[in-house]
Amino acid sequence: MVQVVPSILSADLARLGEQVHEAQVAGADRIQVDVMDGHFVPNITFGPGVVEAVRRVAPGLPIEAHLMVERPERFIDAFAAAGADYILIQVESTHSLYRTVHAIAEAGCRAGLVLNPATPVETLRELVPYVCMVNVMTVEPGFGGQQFISTSPDKIKRVRELAPALEIEVDGGIDAETAPLVVAAGASLLVAGSSVYEHPGGVAAGIRALRDAAR
């Protein structure tokens, strides 16, 4: 079954706790916290304190910390201590991928790898046995509300062929139009920011529209 993972990047930060709670009540499967350092991507967003706050508001909801930062190995322990269940790292962000993936597991979290649009699928091959999921970015990371890259479904298919047993997540421009395309290609988790938190019918309607489209 396809899962919906709202990203708080598009939430109303003045009402963050309320917005996380709305997503949980609406049946969100996980919450994603987008961590940006202003170096790896040109934006600065959240730190471990936000993960800790989300955990307090939604204690039973799995949290993904997507680290779009340089040298993510420096931050693993902090995000694990804050309550992240999954820690996702960009394959382009460190020269110590193997060590960092194992550090995530040693910290008690599940590890995921994230591919930017221009990063070849083959870069995953040696690490597939050590992670639980792959996130295929369907936009350039760093900002919400971008347009879905049309060649993304083909890349998702190639990831699925390389890693048939892993969860495949997609992130960027996911809405009722693009969800069926990525699901047909092999995606099992849909990260959605704008299409959930900016849906005219509200958060529950946004999640429902994605689920209906994914079917």
MDTraj code that builds the backbone (N, CA, C; nanometers):
import mdtraj as md
import numpy as np

residues = "MET VAL GLN VAL VAL PRO SER ILE LEU SER ALA ASP LEU ALA ARG LEU GLY GLU GLN VAL HIS GLU ALA GLN VAL ALA GLY ALA ASP ARG ILE GLN VAL ASP VAL MET ASP GLY HIS PHE VAL PRO ASN ILE THR PHE GLY PRO GLY VAL VAL GLU ALA VAL ARG ARG VAL ALA PRO GLY LEU PRO ILE GLU ALA HIS LEU MET VAL GLU ARG PRO GLU ARG PHE ILE ASP ALA PHE ALA ALA ALA GLY ALA ASP TYR ILE LEU ILE GLN VAL GLU SER THR HIS SER LEU TYR ARG THR VAL HIS ALA ILE ALA GLU ALA GLY CYS ARG ALA GLY LEU VAL LEU ASN PRO ALA THR PRO VAL GLU THR LEU ARG GLU LEU VAL PRO TYR VAL CYS MET VAL ASN VAL MET THR VAL GLU PRO GLY PHE GLY GLY GLN GLN PHE ILE SER THR SER PRO ASP LYS ILE LYS ARG VAL ARG GLU LEU ALA PRO ALA LEU GLU ILE GLU VAL ASP GLY GLY ILE ASP ALA GLU THR ALA PRO LEU VAL VAL ALA ALA GLY ALA SER LEU LEU VAL ALA GLY SER SER VAL TYR GLU HIS PRO GLY GLY VAL ALA ALA GLY ILE ARG ALA LEU ARG ASP ALA ALA ARG".split()
xyz = np.array([
    [0.0848, -0.1202, 0.0000],
    [0.0000, 0.0000, 0.0000],
    [0.0879, 0.1246, 0.0000],
    [0.0532, 0.2199, -0.0840],
    [0.1293, 0.3439, -0.0935],
    [0.1063, 0.4287, 0.0309],
    [0.2152, 0.4853, 0.0842],
    [0.2069, 0.5667, 0.2042],
    [0.2264, 0.7144, 0.1701],
    [0.1626, 0.7999, 0.2485],
    [0.1716, 0.9450, 0.2293],
    [0.2521, 1.0049, 0.3440],
    [0.3519, 1.0848, 0.3066],
    [0.4449, 1.1430, 0.4040],
    [0.4423, 1.2954, 0.3889],
    [0.3595, 1.3666, 0.4637],
    [0.3589, 1.5123, 0.4540],
    [0.4926, 1.5729, 0.4978],
    [0.5360, 1.6722, 0.4232],
    [0.6582, 1.7455, 0.4561],
    [0.6215, 1.8769, 0.5225],
    [0.6802, 1.9019, 0.6395],
    [0.6457, 2.0254, 0.7108],
    [0.7100, 2.1480, 0.6479],
    [0.7894, 2.1294, 0.5420],
    [0.8472, 2.2450, 0.4731],
    [0.7383, 2.3393, 0.4239],
    [0.6220, 2.2840, 0.3904],
    [0.5117, 2.3655, 0.3394],
    [0.4060, 2.3959, 0.4446],
    [0.4283, 2.3524, 0.5672],
    [0.3312, 2.3787, 0.6734],
    [0.3356, 2.5251, 0.7156],
    [0.2301, 2.5686, 0.7810],
    [0.2260, 2.7017, 0.8425],
    [0.3063, 2.6921, 0.9724],
    [0.4262, 2.7457, 0.9727],
    [0.5153, 2.7265, 1.0872],
    [0.4651, 2.7964, 1.2131],
    [0.3788, 2.8945, 1.1969],
    [0.3185, 2.9576, 1.3146],
    [0.2208, 2.8632, 1.3842],
    [0.1776, 2.7588, 1.3125],
    [0.0844, 2.6601, 1.3681],
    [0.1408, 2.5188, 1.3505],
    [0.2715, 2.5034, 1.3642],
    [0.3346, 2.3767, 1.3283],
    [0.2764, 2.2593, 1.4054],
    [0.2628, 2.2722, 1.5357],
    [0.2075, 2.1623, 1.6135],
    [0.0688, 2.1237, 1.5667],
    [-0.0133, 2.2231, 1.5422],
    [-0.1498, 2.1984, 1.4966],
    [-0.1500, 2.1307, 1.3596],
    [-0.0601, 2.1761, 1.2723],
    [-0.0559, 2.1202, 1.1373],
    [-0.0056, 1.9759, 1.1368],
    [0.0906, 1.9440, 1.2231],
    [0.1355, 1.8055, 1.2362],
    [0.0221, 1.7182, 1.2888],
    [-0.0498, 1.7710, 1.3879],
    [-0.1624, 1.6960, 1.4442],
    [-0.2701, 1.6727, 1.3388],
    [-0.2976, 1.7729, 1.2569],
    [-0.3968, 1.7576, 1.1493],
    [-0.3563, 1.6448, 1.0554],
    [-0.2282, 1.6404, 1.0210],
    [-0.1814, 1.5355, 0.9304],
    [-0.1942, 1.3984, 0.9948],
    [-0.1636, 1.3898, 1.1224],
    [-0.1742, 1.2615, 1.1919],
    [-0.3195, 1.2141, 1.1957],
    [-0.4101, 1.3033, 1.2311],
    [-0.5521, 1.2674, 1.2381],
    [-0.6042, 1.2277, 1.1001],
    [-0.5497, 1.2905, 0.9954],
    [-0.5940, 1.2618, 0.8588],
    [-0.5360, 1.1326, 0.8042],
    [-0.4506, 1.0663, 0.8823],
    [-0.3995, 0.9368, 0.8396],
    [-0.2631, 0.9386, 0.7751],
    [-0.1859, 1.0446, 0.7943],
    [-0.0496, 1.0461, 0.7413],
    [0.0282, 0.9267, 0.7966],
    [0.1118, 0.8678, 0.7137],
    [0.1884, 0.7506, 0.7553],
    [0.3184, 0.7883, 0.8253],
    [0.3753, 0.9001, 0.7877],
    [0.4966, 0.9532, 0.8493],
    [0.4930, 1.1046, 0.8338],
    [0.5861, 1.1716, 0.8997],
    [0.6088, 1.3150, 0.8797],
    [0.7543, 1.3317, 0.8380],
    [0.7758, 1.4160, 0.7390],
    [0.9143, 1.4436, 0.6993],
    [0.9560, 1.5828, 0.7459],
    [1.0759, 1.5885, 0.8058],
    [1.1367, 1.7143, 0.8469],
    [1.2544, 1.7390, 0.7536],
    [1.2449, 1.8447, 0.6748],
    [1.3473, 1.8774, 0.5760],
    [1.4553, 1.9629, 0.6410],
    [1.5744, 1.9081, 0.6517],
    [1.6849, 1.9743, 0.7214],
    [1.7812, 2.0302, 0.6165],
    [1.7948, 2.1622, 0.6122],
    [1.8783, 2.2283, 0.5111],
    [1.9757, 2.3227, 0.5798],
    [2.1006, 2.3236, 0.5302],
    [2.2068, 2.3963, 0.6006],
    [2.2544, 2.5241, 0.5323],
    [2.1972, 2.5582, 0.4162],
    [2.2429, 2.6771, 0.3454],
    [2.3726, 2.6570, 0.2698],
    [2.4266, 2.5350, 0.2688],
    [2.5504, 2.5028, 0.1961],
    [2.5242, 2.3947, 0.0914],
    [2.4779, 2.2797, 0.1367],
    [2.4459, 2.1732, 0.0419],
    [2.3301, 2.2167, -0.0483],
    [2.2342, 2.2866, 0.0101],
    [2.1258, 2.3502, -0.0642],
    [2.1206, 2.4968, -0.0215],
    [2.0638, 2.5842, -0.1062],
    [2.0693, 2.7280, -0.0772],
    [1.9623, 2.7786, 0.0173],
    [1.9155, 2.6953, 0.1060],
    [1.8126, 2.7357, 0.1998],
    [1.8512, 2.6850, 0.3377],
    [1.7978, 2.7462, 0.4418],
    [1.8215, 2.7040, 0.5798],
    [1.6854, 2.6772, 0.6428],
    [1.6710, 2.5582, 0.7037],
    [1.5406, 2.5278, 0.7622],
    [1.5532, 2.4793, 0.9053],
    [1.5339, 2.3503, 0.9280],
    [1.5081, 2.2980, 1.0618],
    [1.6278, 2.2221, 1.1190],
    [1.6300, 2.2141, 1.2533],
    [1.7321, 2.1378, 1.3229],
    [1.6700, 2.0326, 1.4119],
    [1.7502, 1.9683, 1.4971],
    [1.6989, 1.8636, 1.5852],
    [1.5850, 1.9096, 1.6757],
    [1.5846, 2.0373, 1.7150],
    [1.4789, 2.0872, 1.8019],
    [1.3408, 2.0762, 1.7392],
    [1.3335, 2.0920, 1.6074],
    [1.2041, 2.0785, 1.5397],
    [1.1595, 1.9326, 1.5391],
    [1.2537, 1.8407, 1.5172],
    [1.2197, 1.6986, 1.5261],
    [1.1663, 1.6660, 1.6653],
    [1.2317, 1.7186, 1.7667],
    [1.1880, 1.6947, 1.9041],
    [1.0472, 1.7504, 1.9269],
    [1.0180, 1.8673, 1.8711],
    [0.8853, 1.9274, 1.8860],
    [0.7787, 1.8442, 1.8151],
    [0.8097, 1.7975, 1.6942],
    [0.7155, 1.7127, 1.6207],
    [0.6904, 1.5837, 1.6976],
    [0.7949, 1.5282, 1.7563],
    [0.7797, 1.4046, 1.8335],
    [0.6861, 1.4262, 1.9529],
    [0.6937, 1.5421, 2.0180],
    [0.6054, 1.5692, 2.1320],
    [0.4600, 1.5795, 2.0883],
    [0.4380, 1.6416, 1.9730],
    [0.3015, 1.6617, 1.9242],
    [0.2409, 1.5308, 1.8749],
    [0.3238, 1.4481, 1.8090],
    [0.2738, 1.3245, 1.7479],
    [0.3621, 1.2079, 1.7900],
    [0.3507, 1.1641, 1.9150],
    [0.4436, 1.0635, 1.9670],
    [0.4395, 0.9297, 1.8948],
    [0.3281, 0.8973, 1.8316],
    [0.3191, 0.7677, 1.7657],
    [0.3441, 0.7703, 1.6167],
    [0.3752, 0.8864, 1.5608],
    [0.3893, 0.9010, 1.4159],
    [0.5372, 0.8958, 1.3775],
    [0.5777, 0.8037, 1.2895],
    [0.7185, 0.7983, 1.2488],
    [0.7645, 0.9297, 1.1857],
    [0.8881, 0.9676, 1.2185],
    [0.9469, 1.0920, 1.1670],
    [1.0675, 1.0594, 1.0810],
    [1.0699, 1.1168, 0.9618],
    [1.1867, 1.1115, 0.8749],
    [1.2613, 1.2438, 0.8838],
    [1.3895, 1.2385, 0.9123],
    [1.4741, 1.3578, 0.9027],
    [1.5539, 1.3449, 0.7742],
    [1.5231, 1.4287, 0.6773],
    [1.5930, 1.4283, 0.5484],
    [1.7036, 1.5325, 0.5564],
    [1.8269, 1.4854, 0.5694],
    [1.9408, 1.5748, 0.5902],
    [1.9978, 1.6208, 0.4571],
    [1.9628, 1.7417, 0.4169],
    [2.0196, 1.8057, 0.2989],
    [2.1301, 1.8991, 0.3470],
    [2.2365, 1.8369, 0.3985],
    [2.3445, 1.9112, 0.4638],
    [2.4786, 1.8526, 0.4217],
    [2.5813, 1.9336, 0.4292],
    [2.7164, 1.8841, 0.4070],
    [2.7630, 1.8050, 0.5292],
    [2.8334, 1.6963, 0.5053],
    [2.8876, 1.6103, 0.6104],
    [2.7801, 1.5709, 0.7132],
    [2.6775, 1.5024, 0.6686],
    [2.5677, 1.4668, 0.7594],
    [2.6105, 1.3788, 0.8758],
    [2.7245, 1.3132, 0.8619],
    [2.7719, 1.2270, 0.9710],
    [2.7891, 1.3029, 1.1022],
    [2.8050, 1.4347, 1.0946],
    [2.8218, 1.5156, 1.2157],
    [2.6932, 1.5282, 1.2970],
    [2.5788, 1.4999, 1.2348],
    [2.4505, 1.5312, 1.2972],
    [2.3652, 1.4095, 1.3305],
    [2.4141, 1.2917, 1.3005],
    [2.3342, 1.1708, 1.3190],
    [2.2872, 1.1564, 1.4634],
    [2.3790, 1.1659, 1.5580],
    [2.3435, 1.1436, 1.6987],
    [2.2402, 1.2449, 1.7472],
    [2.2527, 1.3700, 1.7032],
    [2.1600, 1.4739, 1.7482],
    [2.0180, 1.4470, 1.6991],
    [2.0046, 1.4056, 1.5739],
    [1.8704, 1.3803, 1.5214],
    [1.8124, 1.2506, 1.5776],
    [1.8970, 1.1536, 1.6023],
    [1.8490, 1.0307, 1.6657],
    [1.7988, 1.0604, 1.8072],
    [1.8747, 1.1392, 1.8823],
    [1.8350, 1.1740, 2.0186],
    [1.7075, 1.2577, 2.0206],
    [1.6845, 1.3352, 1.9147],
    [1.5659, 1.4205, 1.9083],
    [1.4388, 1.3412, 1.8793],
    [1.4533, 1.2172, 1.8307],
    [1.3351, 1.1352, 1.8082],
    [1.3096, 1.0927, 1.6660],
    [1.4065, 1.1134, 1.5748],
    [1.3873, 1.0682, 1.4372],
    [1.3856, 0.9155, 1.4320],
    [1.2946, 0.8614, 1.3537],
    [1.2892, 0.7168, 1.3316],
    [1.3706, 0.6774, 1.2091],
    [1.3672, 0.7642, 1.1088],
    [1.4414, 0.7435, 0.9848],
    [1.5336, 0.8638, 0.9645],
    [1.6554, 0.8385, 0.9239],
    [1.7459, 0.9463, 0.8853],
    [1.7888, 0.9208, 0.7418],
    [1.7575, 1.0172, 0.6558],
    [1.7871, 1.0066, 0.5133],
    [1.9029, 1.0996, 0.4809],
    [2.0032, 1.0472, 0.4108],
    [2.1178, 1.1293, 0.3729],
    [2.1329, 1.1309, 0.2215],
    [2.1784, 1.2426, 0.1716],
    [2.2045, 1.2570, 0.0288],
    [2.3348, 1.1849, -0.0071],
    [2.3309, 1.1064, -0.1152],
    [2.4526, 1.0345, -0.1531],
    [2.5628, 1.1309, -0.1970],
    [2.5248, 1.2528, -0.2332],
    [2.6231, 1.3503, -0.2815],
    [2.6885, 1.4299, -0.1684],
    [2.6433, 1.4094, -0.0442],
    [2.6782, 1.5031, 0.0632],
    [2.7991, 1.4633, 0.1472],
    [2.8522, 1.3420, 0.1266],
    [2.9622, 1.2965, 0.2108],
    [3.0482, 1.1965, 0.1354],
    [3.1763, 1.1913, 0.1700],
    [3.2664, 1.0908, 0.1144],
    [3.2641, 0.9628, 0.1981],
    [3.1872, 0.9627, 0.3065],
    [3.1856, 0.8494, 0.3995],
    [3.0465, 0.7870, 0.4055],
    [2.9909, 0.7532, 0.2902],
    [2.8545, 0.7019, 0.2856],
    [2.8390, 0.5730, 0.3659],
    [2.9285, 0.4783, 0.3443],
    [2.9182, 0.3503, 0.4149],
    [2.9227, 0.3719, 0.5651],
    [3.0176, 0.4509, 0.6113],
    [3.0319, 0.4756, 0.7544],
    [2.9098, 0.5495, 0.8099],
    [2.8576, 0.6432, 0.7338],
    [2.7433, 0.7213, 0.7816],
    [2.6176, 0.6363, 0.7896],
    [2.5953, 0.5517, 0.6914],
    [2.4810, 0.4611, 0.6948],
    [2.4868, 0.3719, 0.8183],
    [2.6055, 0.3213, 0.8497],
    [2.6184, 0.2364, 0.9674],
    [2.6042, 0.3169, 1.0966],
    [2.6469, 0.4420, 1.0948],
    [2.6302, 0.5266, 1.2131],
    [2.4823, 0.5511, 1.2414],
    [2.4015, 0.5616, 1.1366],
    [2.2575, 0.5794, 1.1550],
    [2.1982, 0.4579, 1.2247],
    [2.2360, 0.3401, 1.1793],
    [2.1860, 0.2174, 1.2418],
    [2.2334, 0.2057, 1.3863],
    [2.3587, 0.2413, 1.4103],
    [2.4127, 0.2330, 1.5464],
    [2.3432, 0.3312, 1.6408],
    [2.2897, 0.4400, 1.5848],
    [2.2174, 0.5388, 1.6656],
    [2.0727, 0.4964, 1.6914],
    [2.0320, 0.3829, 1.6344],
    [1.8983, 0.3318, 1.6590],
    [1.7934, 0.3749, 1.5590],
    [1.8370, 0.4281, 1.4449],
    [1.7439, 0.4741, 1.3423],
    [1.7570, 0.3882, 1.2168],
    [1.6613, 0.4029, 1.1283],
    [1.6663, 0.3344, 0.9995],
    [1.7235, 0.4294, 0.8958],
    [1.8107, 0.3782, 0.8105],
    [1.8852, 0.4618, 0.7163],
    [1.8225, 0.4604, 0.5780],
    [1.8209, 0.5775, 0.5157],
    [1.7769, 0.5894, 0.3775],
    [1.8741, 0.6729, 0.2984],
    [1.8805, 0.6480, 0.1686],
    [1.9658, 0.7242, 0.0782],
    [1.8795, 0.8057, -0.0165],
    [1.9272, 0.9256, -0.0487],
    [1.8528, 1.0169, -0.1350],
    [1.9365, 1.0496, -0.2577],
    [1.8725, 1.0413, -0.3750],
    [1.9384, 1.0718, -0.5020],
    [1.8856, 1.2026, -0.5588],
    [1.9745, 1.2955, -0.5883],
    [1.9351, 1.4154, -0.6602],
    [1.9038, 1.3812, -0.8058],
    [1.8322, 1.4689, -0.8766],
    [1.7904, 1.4362, -1.0135],
    [1.9043, 1.3971, -1.1078],
    [2.0200, 1.4585, -1.0944],
    [2.1295, 1.4301, -1.1874],
    [2.2222, 1.3180, -1.1399],
    [2.1956, 1.2604, -1.0236],
    [2.2821, 1.1558, -0.9687],
    [2.2436, 1.0203, -1.0265],
    [2.3397, 0.9459, -1.0818],
    [2.3075, 0.8167, -1.1433],
    [2.2566, 0.7147, -1.0423],
    [2.1658, 0.6316, -1.0848],
    [2.1105, 0.5255, -1.0012],
    [2.2210, 0.4301, -0.9552],
    [2.3207, 0.4082, -1.0389],
    [2.4270, 0.3115, -1.0093],
    [2.5013, 0.3432, -0.8797],
    [2.4986, 0.4694, -0.8352],
    [2.5695, 0.5052, -0.7122],
    [2.5136, 0.4339, -0.5897],
    [2.3943, 0.3780, -0.6024],
    [2.3312, 0.3081, -0.4904],
    [2.3805, 0.1653, -0.4726],
    [2.4344, 0.1058, -0.5778],
    [2.4492, -0.0393, -0.5837],
    [2.5192, -0.0993, -0.4618],
    [2.6300, -0.0428, -0.4197],
    [2.7083, -0.1041, -0.3124],
    [2.6447, -0.0870, -0.1744],
    [2.5464, 0.0030, -0.1645],
    [2.4883, 0.0304, -0.0332],
    [2.3468, -0.0233, -0.0146],
    [2.2885, -0.0771, -0.1192],
    [2.1521, -0.1297, -0.1098],
    [2.1339, -0.2283, 0.0057],
    [2.2307, -0.3166, 0.0335],
    [2.2082, -0.4113, 0.1434],
    [2.2021, -0.3482, 0.2823],
    [2.2421, -0.2215, 0.2944],
    [2.2570, -0.1613, 0.4273],
    [2.1522, -0.0554, 0.4596],
    [2.0569, -0.0324, 0.3689],
    [1.9553, 0.0705, 0.3925],
    [1.8166, 0.0102, 0.3770],
    [1.7162, 0.0818, 0.4277],
    [1.5790, 0.0324, 0.4186],
    [1.5004, 0.1032, 0.3089],
    [1.5535, 0.2146, 0.2580],
    [1.4767, 0.2909, 0.1607],
    [1.5668, 0.3785, 0.0756],
    [1.5138, 0.4152, -0.0411],
    [1.5773, 0.5108, -0.1314],
    [1.4757, 0.6187, -0.1629],
    [1.5183, 0.7431, -0.1535],
    [1.4344, 0.8573, -0.1899],
    [1.4859, 0.9114, -0.3234],
    [1.3980, 0.9138, -0.4225],
    [1.4319, 0.9696, -0.5529],
    [1.3768, 1.1116, -0.5590],
    [1.4656, 1.2100, -0.5604],
    [1.4207, 1.3488, -0.5703],
    [1.3677, 1.3750, -0.7106],
    [1.2457, 1.4234, -0.7161],
    [1.1828, 1.4514, -0.8445],
    [1.1797, 1.6017, -0.8742],
    [1.2541, 1.6768, -0.7918],
    [1.2892, 1.8175, -0.8157],
    [1.4302, 1.8355, -0.7603],
    [1.4921, 1.9490, -0.7876],
    [1.6183, 1.9820, -0.7211],
    [1.5877, 2.0166, -0.5755],
    [1.6594, 1.9613, -0.4802],
    [1.6272, 1.9876, -0.3398],
    [1.6583, 2.1312, -0.2995],
    [1.5869, 2.1774, -0.1979],
    [1.6172, 2.3087, -0.1426],
    [1.4972, 2.3987, -0.1234],
    [1.3928, 2.3786, -0.2030],
    [1.2749, 2.4647, -0.1928],
    [1.1496, 2.3826, -0.2218],
    [1.0391, 2.4190, -0.1590],
    [0.9120, 2.3549, -0.1868],
    [0.8441, 2.4171, -0.3071],
    [0.7410, 2.3485, -0.3567],
    [0.6577, 2.4043, -0.4622],
    [0.7166, 2.4027, -0.6014],
    [0.8189, 2.3192, -0.6254],
    [0.8805, 2.3144, -0.7579],
    [0.8044, 2.2215, -0.8517],
    [0.8354, 2.2362, -0.9820],
    [0.7688, 2.1550, -1.0830],
    [0.8349, 2.0178, -1.0936],
    [0.7547, 1.9151, -1.0978],
    [0.7972, 1.7764, -1.1113],
    [0.8800, 1.7577, -1.2385],
    [0.9944, 1.6894, -1.2271],
    [1.0799, 1.6620, -1.3423],
    [1.0215, 1.5434, -1.4180],
    [0.9895, 1.5629, -1.5438],
    [0.9087, 1.4660, -1.6191],
    [0.9774, 1.3323, -1.6421],
    [1.1114, 1.3293, -1.6384],
    [1.1819, 1.2025, -1.6605],
    [1.1939, 1.1185, -1.5329],
    [1.1403, 1.1660, -1.4225],
    [1.1549, 1.0968, -1.2940],
    [1.0989, 0.9539, -1.2934],
    [0.9831, 0.9264, -1.3543],
    [0.9330, 0.7892, -1.3494],
    [1.0304, 0.6865, -1.4061],
    [1.1003, 0.7209, -1.5111],
    [1.1982, 0.6275, -1.5672],
    [1.3091, 0.5981, -1.4668],
    [1.3529, 0.7002, -1.3949],
    [1.4572, 0.6796, -1.2937],
    [1.4053, 0.5921, -1.1798],
    [1.2818, 0.6143, -1.1387],
    [1.2221, 0.5331, -1.0327],
    [1.2185, 0.3861, -1.0749],
    [1.1841, 0.3594, -1.1993],
    [1.1822, 0.2221, -1.2493],
    [1.3201, 0.1580, -1.2377],
    [1.4237, 0.2354, -1.2694],
    [1.5593, 0.1803, -1.2625],
    [1.6036, 0.1555, -1.1184],
    [1.5601, 0.2409, -1.0282],
    [1.5886, 0.2163, -0.8860],
    [1.5167, 0.0896, -0.8405],
    [1.3910, 0.0727, -0.8822],
    [1.3152, -0.0458, -0.8439],
    [1.3816, -0.1733, -0.8970],
    [1.4359, -0.1674, -1.0165],
    [1.5056, -0.2839, -1.0727],
    [1.6324, -0.3154, -0.9934],
    [1.7020, -0.2126, -0.9498],
    [1.8259, -0.2314, -0.8746],
    [1.7982, -0.2787, -0.7314],
    [1.6889, -0.2300, -0.6736],
    [1.6594, -0.2572, -0.5323],
    [1.5137, -0.3008, -0.5168],
    [1.4786, -0.4212, -0.5622],
    [1.3376, -0.4627, -0.5630],
    [1.2744, -0.4759, -0.4254],
    [1.3550, -0.4947, -0.3209],
    [1.2980, -0.5171, -0.1875],
    [1.2886, -0.3904, -0.1030],
    [1.3448, -0.2796, -0.1493],
    [1.3482, -0.1585, -0.0687],
    [1.2228, -0.0738, -0.0872],
    [1.1929, 0.0071, 0.0153],
    [1.0930, 0.1116, -0.0011],
    [1.1521, 0.2185, -0.0931],
    [1.0713, 0.2661, -0.1858],
    [1.1143, 0.3762, -0.2720],
    [1.0225, 0.4953, -0.2472],
    [1.0840, 0.6030, -0.2055],
    [1.0128, 0.7269, -0.1758],
    [1.0413, 0.8268, -0.2868],
    [0.9433, 0.9114, -0.3148],
    [0.9625, 1.0193, -0.4117],
    [0.9303, 1.1512, -0.3444],
    [1.0013, 1.2535, -0.3856],
    [0.9926, 1.3817, -0.3148],
    [1.0106, 1.4943, -0.4146],
    [0.9032, 1.5734, -0.4324],
    [0.9123, 1.6916, -0.5167],
    [0.8041, 1.6968, -0.6224],
    [0.7150, 1.7930, -0.6121],
    [0.6104, 1.8091, -0.7130],
    [0.5091, 1.6972, -0.7132],
    [0.4904, 1.6310, -0.5990],
    [0.3965, 1.5187, -0.5924],
    [0.2567, 1.5707, -0.5599],
    [0.1639, 1.5436, -0.6511],
    [0.0254, 1.5849, -0.6334],
    [-0.0646, 1.4809, -0.6992],
    [-0.1916, 1.5131, -0.7139],
    [-0.2859, 1.4160, -0.7685],
    [-0.2553, 1.3802, -0.9133],
    [-0.1839, 1.4659, -0.9854],
    [-0.1491, 1.4361, -1.1246],
    [-0.0238, 1.3494, -1.1355],
    [0.0750, 1.3769, -1.0528],
    [0.2019, 1.3044, -1.0641],
    [0.2044, 1.1764, -0.9813],
    [0.1212, 1.1666, -0.8772],
    [0.1219, 1.0471, -0.7920],
    [0.1010, 0.9177, -0.8710],
    [0.0025, 0.9102, -0.9623],
    [-0.0145, 0.7845, -1.0358],
    [0.1075, 0.7479, -1.1198],
    [0.1797, 0.8468, -1.1706],
    [0.2969, 0.8210, -1.2544],
    [0.4087, 0.7556, -1.1740],
    [0.4328, 0.8083, -1.0539],
    [0.5440, 0.7555, -0.9744],
    [0.5076, 0.6218, -0.9112],
    [0.3818, 0.6037, -0.8754],
    [0.3388, 0.4758, -0.8191],
    [0.3489, 0.3660, -0.9249],
    [0.3069, 0.3961, -1.0461],
    [0.3167, 0.2985, -1.1546],
    [0.4616, 0.2616, -1.1827],
    [0.5532, 0.3552, -1.1562],
    [0.6956, 0.3301, -1.1790],
    [0.7601, 0.2504, -1.0663],
    [0.6917, 0.2393, -0.9517],
    [0.7462, 0.1605, -0.8422],
    [0.7595, 0.2300, -0.7096],
    [0.7151, 0.3547, -0.6984],
    [0.7249, 0.4267, -0.5711],
    [0.6252, 0.3727, -0.4704],
    [0.6663, 0.3687, -0.3439],
    [0.5786, 0.3196, -0.2378],
    [0.5520, 0.4239, -0.1294],
    [0.6262, 0.5353, -0.1329],
    [0.6067, 0.6436, -0.0366],
    [0.6039, 0.7760, -0.1112],
    [0.5035, 0.8572, -0.0825],
    [0.4873, 0.9864, -0.1488],
    [0.5096, 1.0991, -0.0488],
    [0.6180, 1.1727, -0.0653],
    [0.6392, 1.2931, 0.0154],
    [0.5650, 1.4075, -0.0524],
    [0.4857, 1.4779, 0.0237],
    [0.4062, 1.5858, -0.0331],
    [0.4019, 1.7024, 0.0639],
    [0.4362, 1.8193, 0.0153],
    [0.4317, 1.9398, 0.0965],
    [0.3166, 2.0283, 0.0558],
    [0.3327, 2.0963, -0.0566],
    [0.2317, 2.1920, -0.1018],
    [0.0965, 2.1263, -0.1254],
    [0.0969, 2.0065, -0.1845],
    [-0.0310, 1.9437, -0.2194],
    [-0.1086, 1.8970, -0.0972],
    [-0.0426, 1.8896, 0.0185],
    [-0.1116, 1.8575, 0.1434],
    [-0.1429, 1.9847, 0.2209],
    [-0.0399, 2.0634, 0.2503],
    [-0.0589, 2.1773, 0.3400],
    [-0.1177, 2.3003, 0.2733],
    [-0.1187, 2.3033, 0.1404],
    [-0.1790, 2.4168, 0.0707],
    [-0.3025, 2.3749, -0.0086],
    [-0.3526, 2.2565, 0.0196],
    [-0.4728, 2.2104, -0.0502],
    [-0.5911, 2.2985, -0.0096],
    [-0.6722, 2.3426, -0.1058],
    [-0.7840, 2.4335, -0.0716],
    [-0.8856, 2.3721, 0.0235],
    [-0.8922, 2.2397, 0.0270],
    [-0.9865, 2.1746, 0.1167],
    [-0.9289, 2.1406, 0.2524],
    [-0.8017, 2.1716, 0.2731],
    [-0.7381, 2.1434, 0.4004],
    [-0.6485, 2.0207, 0.3940],
    [-0.5806, 1.9935, 0.5040],
    [-0.4810, 1.8864, 0.5104],
    [-0.5428, 1.7499, 0.4831],
    [-0.6554, 1.7209, 0.5457],
    [-0.7185, 1.5901, 0.5262],
    [-0.7581, 1.5696, 0.3806],
    [-0.8096, 1.6736, 0.3176],
    [-0.8490, 1.6632, 0.1771],
    [-0.7267, 1.6419, 0.0878],
    [-0.6160, 1.7066, 0.1225],
    [-0.4945, 1.6897, 0.0450],
    [-0.4419, 1.5475, 0.0509],
    [-0.4409, 1.4903, 0.1705],
    [-0.3955, 1.3515, 0.1862],
    [-0.4904, 1.2559, 0.1150],
    [-0.6190, 1.2802, 0.1278],
    [-0.7181, 1.1939, 0.0630],
    [-0.7040, 1.1985, -0.0896],
    [-0.6795, 1.3169, -0.1428],
    [-0.6638, 1.3302, -0.2889],
    [-0.5423, 1.2520, -0.3382],
    [-0.4341, 1.2531, -0.2611],
    [-0.3165, 1.1759, -0.3003],
    [-0.3436, 1.0266, -0.2959],
    [-0.4097, 0.9809, -0.1905],
    [-0.4401, 0.8378, -0.1803],
    [-0.5313, 0.7937, -0.2954],
    [-0.6312, 0.8730, -0.3241],
    [-0.7238, 0.8388, -0.4321],
    [-0.6503, 0.8332, -0.5660],
    [-0.5607, 0.9294, -0.5880],
    [-0.4857, 0.9319, -0.7136],
    [-0.3896, 0.8141, -0.7244],
    [-0.3292, 0.7772, -0.6134],
    [-0.2318, 0.6676, -0.6127],
    [-0.2976, 0.5335, -0.6433],
    [-0.4255, 0.5198, -0.6136],
    [-0.4962, 0.3956, -0.6407],
    [-0.5210, 0.3767, -0.7896],
])
top = md.Topology()
chain = top.add_chain()
for i, resn in enumerate(residues, 1):
    res = top.add_residue(resn, chain, resSeq=i)
    for name in ("N", "CA", "C"):
        top.add_atom(name, md.element.get_by_symbol(name[0]), res)
traj = md.Trajectory(xyz[None], top)
